[in-house]
């Protein structure tokens, strides 16, 4: 029973983290698309090759942000290495 609760919690965490892929119409996903659009407008004169996500400390959501931004760029057909 404990293992089942842990697996369920891990599944919920995964769904929250990749909200852009799993719930494309959510308000959170729309915010990631807004960030994507702002990045594109900020680099309108020059094509981006790399995007870096950073923060002051651990657990701030860097990986979550990078993954969701990657999904939104991929949904638009863009590819960054």
Phi and psi restraints in degrees (range 20) as a CNS / XPLOR table:
assign (resid 1 and name C) (resid 2 and name N)
       (resid 2 and name CA) (resid 2 and name C) 1.0 -64.3 20.0 2
assign (resid 2 and name N) (resid 2 and name CA)
       (resid 2 and name C) (resid 3 and name N) 1.0 -42.3 20.0 2
assign (resid 2 and name C) (resid 3 and name N)
       (resid 3 and name CA) (resid 3 and name C) 1.0 -61.2 20.0 2
assign (resid 3 and name N) (resid 3 and name CA)
       (resid 3 and name C) (resid 4 and name N) 1.0 -39.4 20.0 2
assign (resid 3 and name C) (resid 4 and name N)
       (resid 4 and name CA) (resid 4 and name C) 1.0 -63.2 20.0 2
assign (resid 4 and name N) (resid 4 and name CA)
       (resid 4 and name C) (resid 5 and name N) 1.0 -41.6 20.0 2
assign (resid 4 and name C) (resid 5 and name N)
       (resid 5 and name CA) (resid 5 and name C) 1.0 -65.1 20.0 2
assign (resid 5 and name N) (resid 5 and name CA)
       (resid 5 and name C) (resid 6 and name N) 1.0 -40.1 20.0 2
assign (resid 5 and name C) (resid 6 and name N)
       (resid 6 and name CA) (resid 6 and name C) 1.0 -63.9 20.0 2
assign (resid 6 and name N) (resid 6 and name CA)
       (resid 6 and name C) (resid 7 and name N) 1.0 -45.7 20.0 2
assign (resid 6 and name C) (resid 7 and name N)
       (resid 7 and name CA) (resid 7 and name C) 1.0 -62.9 20.0 2
assign (resid 7 and name N) (resid 7 and name CA)
       (resid 7 and name C) (resid 8 and name N) 1.0 -39.5 20.0 2
assign (resid 7 and name C) (resid 8 and name N)
       (resid 8 and name CA) (resid 8 and name C) 1.0 -64.5 20.0 2
assign (resid 8 and name N) (resid 8 and name CA)
       (resid 8 and name C) (resid 9 and name N) 1.0 -41.1 20.0 2
assign (resid 8 and name C) (resid 9 and name N)
       (resid 9 and name CA) (resid 9 and name C) 1.0 -64.6 20.0 2
assign (resid 9 and name N) (resid 9 and name CA)
       (resid 9 and name C) (resid 10 and name N) 1.0 -42.0 20.0 2
assign (resid 9 and name C) (resid 10 and name N)
       (resid 10 and name CA) (resid 10 and name C) 1.0 -63.4 20.0 2
assign (resid 10 and name N) (resid 10 and name CA)
       (resid 10 and name C) (resid 11 and name N) 1.0 -39.8 20.0 2
assign (resid 10 and name C) (resid 11 and name N)
       (resid 11 and name CA) (resid 11 and name C) 1.0 -63.8 20.0 2
assign (resid 11 and name N) (resid 11 and name CA)
       (resid 11 and name C) (resid 12 and name N) 1.0 -40.7 20.0 2
assign (resid 11 and name C) (resid 12 and name N)
       (resid 12 and name CA) (resid 12 and name C) 1.0 -64.9 20.0 2
assign (resid 12 and name N) (resid 12 and name CA)
       (resid 12 and name C) (resid 13 and name N) 1.0 -41.8 20.0 2
assign (resid 12 and name C) (resid 13 and name N)
       (resid 13 and name CA) (resid 13 and name C) 1.0 -61.6 20.0 2
assign (resid 13 and name N) (resid 13 and name CA)
       (resid 13 and name C) (resid 14 and name N) 1.0 -41.5 20.0 2
assign (resid 13 and name C) (resid 14 and name N)
       (resid 14 and name CA) (resid 14 and name C) 1.0 -62.8 20.0 2
assign (resid 14 and name N) (resid 14 and name CA)
       (resid 14 and name C) (resid 15 and name N) 1.0 -40.8 20.0 2
assign (resid 14 and name C) (resid 15 and name N)
       (resid 15 and name CA) (resid 15 and name C) 1.0 -65.8 20.0 2
assign (resid 15 and name N) (resid 15 and name CA)
       (resid 15 and name C) (resid 16 and name N) 1.0 -38.3 20.0 2
assign (resid 15 and name C) (resid 16 and name N)
       (resid 16 and name CA) (resid 16 and name C) 1.0 -68.4 20.0 2
assign (resid 16 and name N) (resid 16 and name CA)
       (resid 16 and name C) (resid 17 and name N) 1.0 -37.9 20.0 2
assign (resid 16 and name C) (resid 17 and name N)
       (resid 17 and name CA) (resid 17 and name C) 1.0 -69.0 20.0 2
assign (resid 17 and name N) (resid 17 and name CA)
       (resid 17 and name C) (resid 18 and name N) 1.0 -41.6 20.0 2
assign (resid 17 and name C) (resid 18 and name N)
       (resid 18 and name CA) (resid 18 and name C) 1.0 -105.1 20.0 2
assign (resid 18 and name N) (resid 18 and name CA)
       (resid 18 and name C) (resid 19 and name N) 1.0 51.1 20.0 2
assign (resid 18 and name C) (resid 19 and name N)
       (resid 19 and name CA) (resid 19 and name C) 1.0 -60.2 20.0 2
assign (resid 19 and name N) (resid 19 and name CA)
       (resid 19 and name C) (resid 20 and name N) 1.0 -31.1 20.0 2
assign (resid 19 and name C) (resid 20 and name N)
       (resid 20 and name CA) (resid 20 and name C) 1.0 -63.8 20.0 2
assign (resid 20 and name N) (resid 20 and name CA)
       (resid 20 and name C) (resid 21 and name N) 1.0 -33.3 20.0 2
assign (resid 20 and name C) (resid 21 and name N)
       (resid 21 and name CA) (resid 21 and name C) 1.0 -86.2 20.0 2
assign (resid 21 and name N) (resid 21 and name CA)
       (resid 21 and name C) (resid 22 and name N) 1.0 -36.7 20.0 2
assign (resid 21 and name C) (resid 22 and name N)
       (resid 22 and name CA) (resid 22 and name C) 1.0 -90.8 20.0 2
assign (resid 22 and name N) (resid 22 and name CA)
       (resid 22 and name C) (resid 23 and name N) 1.0 -22.8 20.0 2
assign (resid 22 and name C) (resid 23 and name N)
       (resid 23 and name CA) (resid 23 and name C) 1.0 -142.4 20.0 2
assign (resid 23 and name N) (resid 23 and name CA)
       (resid 23 and name C) (resid 24 and name N) 1.0 75.3 20.0 2
assign (resid 23 and name C) (resid 24 and name N)
       (resid 24 and name CA) (resid 24 and name C) 1.0 -65.4 20.0 2
assign (resid 24 and name N) (resid 24 and name CA)
       (resid 24 and name C) (resid 25 and name N) 1.0 -13.0 20.0 2
assign (resid 24 and name C) (resid 25 and name N)
       (resid 25 and name CA) (resid 25 and name C) 1.0 -102.5 20.0 2
assign (resid 25 and name N) (resid 25 and name CA)
       (resid 25 and name C) (resid 26 and name N) 1.0 5.5 20.0 2
assign (resid 25 and name C) (resid 26 and name N)
       (resid 26 and name CA) (resid 26 and name C) 1.0 -75.2 20.0 2
assign (resid 26 and name N) (resid 26 and name CA)
       (resid 26 and name C) (resid 27 and name N) 1.0 155.0 20.0 2
assign (resid 26 and name C) (resid 27 and name N)
       (resid 27 and name CA) (resid 27 and name C) 1.0 -62.0 20.0 2
assign (resid 27 and name N) (resid 27 and name CA)
       (resid 27 and name C) (resid 28 and name N) 1.0 -31.5 20.0 2
assign (resid 27 and name C) (resid 28 and name N)
       (resid 28 and name CA) (resid 28 and name C) 1.0 -66.1 20.0 2
assign (resid 28 and name N) (resid 28 and name CA)
       (resid 28 and name C) (resid 29 and name N) 1.0 -43.4 20.0 2
assign (resid 28 and name C) (resid 29 and name N)
       (resid 29 and name CA) (resid 29 and name C) 1.0 -61.7 20.0 2
assign (resid 29 and name N) (resid 29 and name CA)
       (resid 29 and name C) (resid 30 and name N) 1.0 -38.8 20.0 2
assign (resid 29 and name C) (resid 30 and name N)
       (resid 30 and name CA) (resid 30 and name C) 1.0 -62.1 20.0 2
assign (resid 30 and name N) (resid 30 and name CA)
       (resid 30 and name C) (resid 31 and name N) 1.0 -35.9 20.0 2
assign (resid 30 and name C) (resid 31 and name N)
       (resid 31 and name CA) (resid 31 and name C) 1.0 -67.1 20.0 2
assign (resid 31 and name N) (resid 31 and name CA)
       (resid 31 and name C) (resid 32 and name N) 1.0 -38.3 20.0 2
assign (resid 31 and name C) (resid 32 and name N)
       (resid 32 and name CA) (resid 32 and name C) 1.0 -64.9 20.0 2
assign (resid 32 and name N) (resid 32 and name CA)
       (resid 32 and name C) (resid 33 and name N) 1.0 -37.1 20.0 2
assign (resid 32 and name C) (resid 33 and name N)
       (resid 33 and name CA) (resid 33 and name C) 1.0 -66.4 20.0 2
assign (resid 33 and name N) (resid 33 and name CA)
       (resid 33 and name C) (resid 34 and name N) 1.0 -35.2 20.0 2
assign (resid 33 and name C) (resid 34 and name N)
       (resid 34 and name CA) (resid 34 and name C) 1.0 -63.8 20.0 2
assign (resid 34 and name N) (resid 34 and name CA)
       (resid 34 and name C) (resid 35 and name N) 1.0 -43.3 20.0 2
assign (resid 34 and name C) (resid 35 and name N)
       (resid 35 and name CA) (resid 35 and name C) 1.0 -61.2 20.0 2
assign (resid 35 and name N) (resid 35 and name CA)
       (resid 35 and name C) (resid 36 and name N) 1.0 -44.5 20.0 2
assign (resid 35 and name C) (resid 36 and name N)
       (resid 36 and name CA) (resid 36 and name C) 1.0 -56.9 20.0 2
assign (resid 36 and name N) (resid 36 and name CA)
       (resid 36 and name C) (resid 37 and name N) 1.0 -46.3 20.0 2
assign (resid 36 and name C) (resid 37 and name N)
       (resid 37 and name CA) (resid 37 and name C) 1.0 -64.2 20.0 2
assign (resid 37 and name N) (resid 37 and name CA)
       (resid 37 and name C) (resid 38 and name N) 1.0 -41.2 20.0 2
assign (resid 37 and name C) (resid 38 and name N)
       (resid 38 and name CA) (resid 38 and name C) 1.0 -63.2 20.0 2
assign (resid 38 and name N) (resid 38 and name CA)
       (resid 38 and name C) (resid 39 and name N) 1.0 -39.2 20.0 2
assign (resid 38 and name C) (resid 39 and name N)
       (resid 39 and name CA) (resid 39 and name C) 1.0 -63.0 20.0 2
assign (resid 39 and name N) (resid 39 and name CA)
       (resid 39 and name C) (resid 40 and name N) 1.0 -43.3 20.0 2
assign (resid 39 and name C) (resid 40 and name N)
       (resid 40 and name CA) (resid 40 and name C) 1.0 -64.9 20.0 2
assign (resid 40 and name N) (resid 40 and name CA)
       (resid 40 and name C) (resid 41 and name N) 1.0 -41.3 20.0 2
assign (resid 40 and name C) (resid 41 and name N)
       (resid 41 and name CA) (resid 41 and name C) 1.0 -70.3 20.0 2
assign (resid 41 and name N) (resid 41 and name CA)
       (resid 41 and name C) (resid 42 and name N) 1.0 -31.9 20.0 2
assign (resid 41 and name C) (resid 42 and name N)
       (resid 42 and name CA) (resid 42 and name C) 1.0 -69.3 20.0 2
assign (resid 42 and name N) (resid 42 and name CA)
       (resid 42 and name C) (resid 43 and name N) 1.0 -22.8 20.0 2
assign (resid 42 and name C) (resid 43 and name N)
       (resid 43 and name CA) (resid 43 and name C) 1.0 -118.0 20.0 2
assign (resid 43 and name N) (resid 43 and name CA)
       (resid 43 and name C) (resid 44 and name N) 1.0 35.9 20.0 2
assign (resid 43 and name C) (resid 44 and name N)
       (resid 44 and name CA) (resid 44 and name C) 1.0 -66.8 20.0 2
assign (resid 44 and name N) (resid 44 and name CA)
       (resid 44 and name C) (resid 45 and name N) 1.0 -29.1 20.0 2
assign (resid 44 and name C) (resid 45 and name N)
       (resid 45 and name CA) (resid 45 and name C) 1.0 -82.1 20.0 2
assign (resid 45 and name N) (resid 45 and name CA)
       (resid 45 and name C) (resid 46 and name N) 1.0 -20.4 20.0 2
assign (resid 45 and name C) (resid 46 and name N)
       (resid 46 and name CA) (resid 46 and name C) 1.0 -141.1 20.0 2
assign (resid 46 and name N) (resid 46 and name CA)
       (resid 46 and name C) (resid 47 and name N) 1.0 133.8 20.0 2
assign (resid 46 and name C) (resid 47 and name N)
       (resid 47 and name CA) (resid 47 and name C) 1.0 -72.7 20.0 2
assign (resid 47 and name N) (resid 47 and name CA)
       (resid 47 and name C) (resid 48 and name N) 1.0 134.1 20.0 2
assign (resid 47 and name C) (resid 48 and name N)
       (resid 48 and name CA) (resid 48 and name C) 1.0 -80.2 20.0 2
assign (resid 48 and name N) (resid 48 and name CA)
       (resid 48 and name C) (resid 49 and name N) 1.0 142.9 20.0 2
assign (resid 48 and name C) (resid 49 and name N)
       (resid 49 and name CA) (resid 49 and name C) 1.0 -109.7 20.0 2
assign (resid 49 and name N) (resid 49 and name CA)
       (resid 49 and name C) (resid 50 and name N) 1.0 -28.3 20.0 2
assign (resid 49 and name C) (resid 50 and name N)
       (resid 50 and name CA) (resid 50 and name C) 1.0 -142.0 20.0 2
assign (resid 50 and name N) (resid 50 and name CA)
       (resid 50 and name C) (resid 51 and name N) 1.0 143.2 20.0 2
assign (resid 50 and name C) (resid 51 and name N)
       (resid 51 and name CA) (resid 51 and name C) 1.0 -125.5 20.0 2
assign (resid 51 and name N) (resid 51 and name CA)
       (resid 51 and name C) (resid 52 and name N) 1.0 132.4 20.0 2
assign (resid 51 and name C) (resid 52 and name N)
       (resid 52 and name CA) (resid 52 and name C) 1.0 -115.5 20.0 2
assign (resid 52 and name N) (resid 52 and name CA)
       (resid 52 and name C) (resid 53 and name N) 1.0 133.9 20.0 2
assign (resid 52 and name C) (resid 53 and name N)
       (resid 53 and name CA) (resid 53 and name C) 1.0 -112.7 20.0 2
assign (resid 53 and name N) (resid 53 and name CA)
       (resid 53 and name C) (resid 54 and name N) 1.0 125.7 20.0 2
assign (resid 53 and name C) (resid 54 and name N)
       (resid 54 and name CA) (resid 54 and name C) 1.0 -138.6 20.0 2
assign (resid 54 and name N) (resid 54 and name CA)
       (resid 54 and name C) (resid 55 and name N) 1.0 165.3 20.0 2
assign (resid 54 and name C) (resid 55 and name N)
       (resid 55 and name CA) (resid 55 and name C) 1.0 -156.8 20.0 2
assign (resid 55 and name N) (resid 55 and name CA)
       (resid 55 and name C) (resid 56 and name N) 1.0 177.1 20.0 2
assign (resid 55 and name C) (resid 56 and name N)
       (resid 56 and name CA) (resid 56 and name C) 1.0 -79.2 20.0 2
assign (resid 56 and name N) (resid 56 and name CA)
       (resid 56 and name C) (resid 57 and name N) 1.0 -23.7 20.0 2
assign (resid 56 and name C) (resid 57 and name N)
       (resid 57 and name CA) (resid 57 and name C) 1.0 -149.6 20.0 2
assign (resid 57 and name N) (resid 57 and name CA)
       (resid 57 and name C) (resid 58 and name N) 1.0 173.1 20.0 2
assign (resid 57 and name C) (resid 58 and name N)
       (resid 58 and name CA) (resid 58 and name C) 1.0 -73.6 20.0 2
assign (resid 58 and name N) (resid 58 and name CA)
       (resid 58 and name C) (resid 59 and name N) 1.0 151.0 20.0 2
assign (resid 58 and name C) (resid 59 and name N)
       (resid 59 and name CA) (resid 59 and name C) 1.0 76.9 20.0 2
assign (resid 59 and name N) (resid 59 and name CA)
       (resid 59 and name C) (resid 60 and name N) 1.0 13.9 20.0 2
assign (resid 59 and name C) (resid 60 and name N)
       (resid 60 and name CA) (resid 60 and name C) 1.0 -84.7 20.0 2
assign (resid 60 and name N) (resid 60 and name CA)
       (resid 60 and name C) (resid 61 and name N) 1.0 -9.9 20.0 2
assign (resid 60 and name C) (resid 61 and name N)
       (resid 61 and name CA) (resid 61 and name C) 1.0 104.3 20.0 2
assign (resid 61 and name N) (resid 61 and name CA)
       (resid 61 and name C) (resid 62 and name N) 1.0 22.3 20.0 2
assign (resid 61 and name C) (resid 62 and name N)
       (resid 62 and name CA) (resid 62 and name C) 1.0 -61.6 20.0 2
assign (resid 62 and name N) (resid 62 and name CA)
       (resid 62 and name C) (resid 63 and name N) 1.0 -48.9 20.0 2
assign (resid 62 and name C) (resid 63 and name N)
       (resid 63 and name CA) (resid 63 and name C) 1.0 -65.5 20.0 2
assign (resid 63 and name N) (resid 63 and name CA)
       (resid 63 and name C) (resid 64 and name N) 1.0 -40.5 20.0 2
assign (resid 63 and name C) (resid 64 and name N)
       (resid 64 and name CA) (resid 64 and name C) 1.0 -63.1 20.0 2
assign (resid 64 and name N) (resid 64 and name CA)
       (resid 64 and name C) (resid 65 and name N) 1.0 -45.0 20.0 2
assign (resid 64 and name C) (resid 65 and name N)
       (resid 65 and name CA) (resid 65 and name C) 1.0 -64.2 20.0 2
assign (resid 65 and name N) (resid 65 and name CA)
       (resid 65 and name C) (resid 66 and name N) 1.0 -46.1 20.0 2
assign (resid 65 and name C) (resid 66 and name N)
       (resid 66 and name CA) (resid 66 and name C) 1.0 -61.6 20.0 2
assign (resid 66 and name N) (resid 66 and name CA)
       (resid 66 and name C) (resid 67 and name N) 1.0 -43.1 20.0 2
assign (resid 66 and name C) (resid 67 and name N)
       (resid 67 and name CA) (resid 67 and name C) 1.0 -65.4 20.0 2
assign (resid 67 and name N) (resid 67 and name CA)
       (resid 67 and name C) (resid 68 and name N) 1.0 -45.1 20.0 2
assign (resid 67 and name C) (resid 68 and name N)
       (resid 68 and name CA) (resid 68 and name C) 1.0 -69.2 20.0 2
assign (resid 68 and name N) (resid 68 and name CA)
       (resid 68 and name C) (resid 69 and name N) 1.0 -36.5 20.0 2
assign (resid 68 and name C) (resid 69 and name N)
       (resid 69 and name CA) (resid 69 and name C) 1.0 -64.4 20.0 2
assign (resid 69 and name N) (resid 69 and name CA)
       (resid 69 and name C) (resid 70 and name N) 1.0 -39.7 20.0 2
assign (resid 69 and name C) (resid 70 and name N)
       (resid 70 and name CA) (resid 70 and name C) 1.0 -60.0 20.0 2
assign (resid 70 and name N) (resid 70 and name CA)
       (resid 70 and name C) (resid 71 and name N) 1.0 -42.1 20.0 2
assign (resid 70 and name C) (resid 71 and name N)
       (resid 71 and name CA) (resid 71 and name C) 1.0 -62.5 20.0 2
assign (resid 71 and name N) (resid 71 and name CA)
       (resid 71 and name C) (resid 72 and name N) 1.0 -44.7 20.0 2
assign (resid 71 and name C) (resid 72 and name N)
       (resid 72 and name CA) (resid 72 and name C) 1.0 -66.9 20.0 2
assign (resid 72 and name N) (resid 72 and name CA)
       (resid 72 and name C) (resid 73 and name N) 1.0 -37.1 20.0 2
assign (resid 72 and name C) (resid 73 and name N)
       (resid 73 and name CA) (resid 73 and name C) 1.0 -66.6 20.0 2
assign (resid 73 and name N) (resid 73 and name CA)
       (resid 73 and name C) (resid 74 and name N) 1.0 -41.3 20.0 2
assign (resid 73 and name C) (resid 74 and name N)
       (resid 74 and name CA) (resid 74 and name C) 1.0 -64.8 20.0 2
assign (resid 74 and name N) (resid 74 and name CA)
       (resid 74 and name C) (resid 75 and name N) 1.0 -38.7 20.0 2
assign (resid 74 and name C) (resid 75 and name N)
       (resid 75 and name CA) (resid 75 and name C) 1.0 -63.3 20.0 2
assign (resid 75 and name N) (resid 75 and name CA)
       (resid 75 and name C) (resid 76 and name N) 1.0 -25.8 20.0 2
assign (resid 75 and name C) (resid 76 and name N)
       (resid 76 and name CA) (resid 76 and name C) 1.0 -90.5 20.0 2
assign (resid 76 and name N) (resid 76 and name CA)
       (resid 76 and name C) (resid 77 and name N) 1.0 -5.7 20.0 2
assign (resid 76 and name C) (resid 77 and name N)
       (resid 77 and name CA) (resid 77 and name C) 1.0 90.2 20.0 2
assign (resid 77 and name N) (resid 77 and name CA)
       (resid 77 and name C) (resid 78 and name N) 1.0 9.9 20.0 2
assign (resid 77 and name C) (resid 78 and name N)
       (resid 78 and name CA) (resid 78 and name C) 1.0 -89.7 20.0 2
assign (resid 78 and name N) (resid 78 and name CA)
       (resid 78 and name C) (resid 79 and name N) 1.0 152.2 20.0 2
assign (resid 78 and name C) (resid 79 and name N)
       (resid 79 and name CA) (resid 79 and name C) 1.0 -137.5 20.0 2
assign (resid 79 and name N) (resid 79 and name CA)
       (resid 79 and name C) (resid 80 and name N) 1.0 124.8 20.0 2
assign (resid 79 and name C) (resid 80 and name N)
       (resid 80 and name CA) (resid 80 and name C) 1.0 -121.4 20.0 2
assign (resid 80 and name N) (resid 80 and name CA)
       (resid 80 and name C) (resid 81 and name N) 1.0 141.6 20.0 2
